[in-house]
Amino acid sequence: MRWRATKRKLPKKETMTHESPYTIAPFSSRIKAFIVDSFMLLMPILYIVFYLIYGSREGFAAHMTEGWLLILIPYGILTTLFLKRTGQTPGYKAYGLTLISLKTRQKASLYQLYIRYMTLLFTLFTLIGLFFPLLRKDRLAFYDLISHTAPIEQ
């Protein structure tokens, strides 16, 4: 901290921006929240698609493209509904995180959530941007930068 800021007892700059009262959630908490969401939201969808729709893993393997669409579309809708309603998925709630819009500092809009999910899928499939939070000072992921959202601690 600079001497004049110390002398005047000015607050330190925040993690996100200079006018932000929030701190962006640590990468480790976001990974843990993603794992919780995977087990609570994704696993039931996987089970339904594998065994109720296709009958077995072999049936799923024969129609893999359709199967992944039947998995990713409901998962995207479900997570988007959770994030639109409360700003939290079950994993975010378990670790005290909330997703906000960087523009309004409120819950993210439906458009932002759609862009975030599509960019998240692109990031996961291409492995581009998975390590962005570890390389950036503000700890925002690639999909957060594109959609102008940020996971914050409550």
C-alpha positions as CSV (number, residue, x, y, z in Angstrom):
1,M,0.0,0.0,0.0
2,R,1.3,3.4,-0.8
3,W,2.4,5.8,2.0
4,R,-0.3,8.4,1.3
5,A,-3.1,5.8,1.3
6,T,-1.7,4.5,4.6
7,K,-1.5,7.9,6.1
8,R,-5.0,8.8,5.1
9,K,-6.2,5.3,6.1
10,L,-7.8,4.8,2.6
11,P,-9.0,1.2,1.9
12,K,-7.0,-1.1,-0.2
13,K,-8.0,-1.7,-3.8
14,E,-10.5,-4.6,-4.1
15,T,-9.8,-7.8,-6.1
16,M,-12.4,-7.2,-8.8
17,T,-12.3,-3.5,-9.7
18,H,-11.5,-0.3,-7.9
19,E,-15.1,0.5,-7.0
20,S,-16.2,-3.1,-6.2
21,P,-17.1,-4.1,-2.6
22,Y,-17.0,-7.8,-3.7
23,T,-14.2,-10.3,-3.9
24,I,-14.1,-12.9,-6.6
25,A,-14.4,-16.4,-5.3
26,P,-11.2,-18.5,-5.1
27,F,-10.6,-21.0,-7.9
28,S,-10.6,-23.9,-5.4
29,S,-14.2,-23.0,-4.2
30,R,-15.4,-22.8,-7.7
31,I,-14.0,-26.3,-8.6
32,K,-15.6,-27.8,-5.5
33,A,-18.9,-26.2,-6.4
34,F,-18.6,-27.6,-9.9
35,I,-18.0,-31.1,-8.5
36,V,-21.1,-30.8,-6.2
37,D,-23.2,-29.6,-9.2
38,S,-21.9,-32.5,-11.3
39,F,-23.1,-35.0,-8.7
40,M,-26.3,-33.3,-7.8
41,L,-27.5,-32.1,-11.2
42,L,-25.5,-33.9,-13.9
43,M,-25.5,-37.5,-12.5
44,P,-29.3,-37.9,-12.4
45,I,-29.5,-36.6,-16.0
46,L,-26.7,-39.1,-17.1
47,Y,-28.6,-42.0,-15.4
48,I,-31.9,-41.1,-17.1
49,V,-30.2,-40.8,-20.5
50,F,-28.0,-43.9,-20.2
51,Y,-30.5,-46.3,-18.7
52,L,-34.1,-45.0,-19.3
53,I,-33.7,-43.6,-22.8
54,Y,-31.0,-45.8,-24.3
55,G,-31.3,-48.8,-22.1
56,S,-27.5,-49.3,-21.5
57,R,-24.2,-47.7,-21.9
58,E,-23.8,-49.6,-25.2
59,G,-27.0,-48.0,-26.5
60,F,-25.7,-44.6,-25.5
61,A,-22.3,-45.3,-27.2
62,A,-24.2,-46.2,-30.5
63,H,-25.9,-42.8,-30.4
64,M,-23.3,-40.6,-28.7
65,T,-24.0,-37.3,-30.3
66,E,-27.7,-37.4,-29.6
67,G,-27.0,-38.7,-26.1
68,W,-24.7,-35.8,-25.3
69,L,-27.3,-33.3,-26.6
70,L,-29.9,-35.1,-24.3
71,I,-27.5,-34.6,-21.4
72,L,-26.1,-31.1,-22.0
73,I,-29.4,-29.3,-23.0
74,P,-31.3,-30.3,-19.8
75,Y,-28.2,-29.6,-17.6
76,G,-27.8,-26.2,-19.2
77,I,-31.5,-25.4,-18.7
78,L,-31.4,-26.6,-15.1
79,T,-28.3,-24.6,-14.1
80,T,-29.5,-21.5,-15.9
81,L,-32.8,-21.7,-14.0
82,F,-31.0,-22.0,-10.7
83,L,-28.6,-19.1,-11.5
84,K,-31.5,-16.9,-12.8
85,R,-33.7,-17.6,-9.8
86,T,-31.2,-17.2,-7.0
87,G,-27.8,-16.6,-8.5
88,Q,-26.7,-19.9,-7.1
89,T,-26.6,-23.6,-8.1
90,P,-26.6,-26.2,-5.3
91,G,-22.8,-26.3,-5.4
92,Y,-22.5,-22.5,-5.2
93,K,-24.9,-22.5,-2.3
94,A,-22.9,-25.1,-0.5
95,Y,-19.7,-23.0,-0.8
96,G,-21.3,-19.6,-0.2
97,L,-20.9,-18.3,-3.8
98,T,-23.2,-16.2,-5.9
99,L,-23.0,-15.4,-9.6
100,I,-23.4,-11.7,-10.4
101,S,-23.3,-9.5,-13.5
102,L,-20.2,-7.3,-13.6
103,K,-22.2,-4.5,-15.2
104,T,-25.1,-4.2,-12.8
105,R,-23.7,-6.0,-9.6
106,Q,-27.0,-7.8,-9.5
107,K,-28.0,-11.3,-10.6
108,A,-26.9,-12.1,-14.2
109,S,-29.5,-11.7,-17.0
110,L,-30.8,-14.6,-19.0
111,Y,-28.7,-13.5,-22.0
112,Q,-25.5,-13.4,-19.9
113,L,-26.3,-16.9,-18.5
114,Y,-26.9,-18.3,-22.0
115,I,-23.6,-16.8,-23.2
116,R,-21.8,-18.1,-20.1
117,Y,-23.0,-21.7,-20.6
118,M,-22.2,-21.7,-24.3
119,T,-18.7,-20.4,-23.6
120,L,-18.3,-22.8,-20.8
121,L,-19.1,-25.7,-23.1
122,F,-16.6,-24.3,-25.7
123,T,-14.0,-24.0,-22.9
124,L,-14.6,-27.6,-21.7
125,F,-14.5,-29.2,-25.1
126,T,-11.4,-27.3,-26.4
127,L,-9.6,-27.0,-23.1
128,I,-8.9,-23.4,-24.0
129,G,-9.2,-21.1,-21.0
130,L,-9.4,-23.7,-18.3
131,F,-6.5,-22.2,-16.6
132,F,-7.4,-18.6,-17.1
133,P,-8.4,-18.1,-13.4
134,L,-4.9,-19.3,-12.3
135,L,-3.1,-16.9,-14.7
136,R,-5.2,-13.8,-14.3
137,K,-4.9,-11.3,-11.4
138,D,-8.7,-10.9,-11.0
139,R,-9.2,-14.7,-11.1
140,L,-12.0,-14.6,-13.7
141,A,-12.5,-17.5,-16.0
142,F,-12.7,-17.3,-19.8
143,Y,-16.5,-17.7,-19.8
144,D,-16.8,-15.1,-17.1
145,L,-14.9,-12.6,-19.2
146,I,-17.0,-13.2,-22.3
147,S,-20.3,-13.1,-20.4
148,H,-19.4,-10.3,-18.0
149,T,-20.2,-12.3,-14.9
150,A,-18.3,-13.1,-11.7
151,P,-18.7,-15.7,-9.0
152,I,-18.3,-13.8,-5.7
153,E,-18.2,-14.9,-2.1
154,Q,-21.2,-14.0,0.1
